[in-house]
Amino acid sequence: MQKALLIFILICVSITTYGQKVAMSSAPVTDSVRVKINKSKKVKTVDGVDMFAAKDIIQNLTIDPEFSILVKAIRVDGLTGTFKSKGPITLFAPNNAAFKKLPAGKLDTLMKPAHNLDLCNVLTCHAVSGILNKRSITKKIRKGKGTAVLITLAGCTIKATIDKNDNIILTDENGNKSTIEIDDIEQSNGIIHVINGVLIPKTKAI
């Protein structure tokens, strides 16, 4: 894990220092969200937008306007290649409403070139190597006697639990909680779960 974290830090530092972007290989809680699955075509429709399992994470996020902030952040930070790589990657994707919950000015600050490394940490703390569908996350939670600890690409930890309504709750390193609103959106290079909050890692000394 220490070696993987060191590699990640070097990648983020290279993004900041040289401007080079390195690709890394490898029950809904709101009535306003309408989801249906067409298994024969491997399509999941979210709020009227079709996401195809044959497309990669970036391709699917780009066609849904509810993820415009996330897509912009990924592009600003030069991580497009990471989320277009073969993976597989599990992405806990904050929608626009989630980003708007951040403290005033927080997102604008993260988008500035001087905070490129901070943005890199935030974005990759939403991604886990491999495919973790709802079933496998639930299994990990039960095995962990109520809590599953997930290690992200950035090396930070996310704690997954299940609430009384059978929703999966993700808690970041600062104690902030987000709920998986839509799960198991298959991608050609992984899987997406839509969350209603932004996961913020603790600041680490480098």
ZIDA-V528960 format. One record per helix or strand of 2 or more residues. SS is the DSSP state (H for helix, E for strand). FROM is the first residue (numbers start at 1). TO is the last residue. Records with the same first field share a line. If there is no record, write none. Layout:
BEGIN
SS = FROM-TO + FROM-TO
END
This chain:
BEGIN
H = 2-18 + 57-63 + 65-76 + 80-84 + 96-99 + 106-110 + 113-124 + 134-143
E = 35-38 + 43-46 + 49-52 + 89-94 + 127-129 + 148-151 + 157-162 + 168-171 + 177-187 + 190-195
END
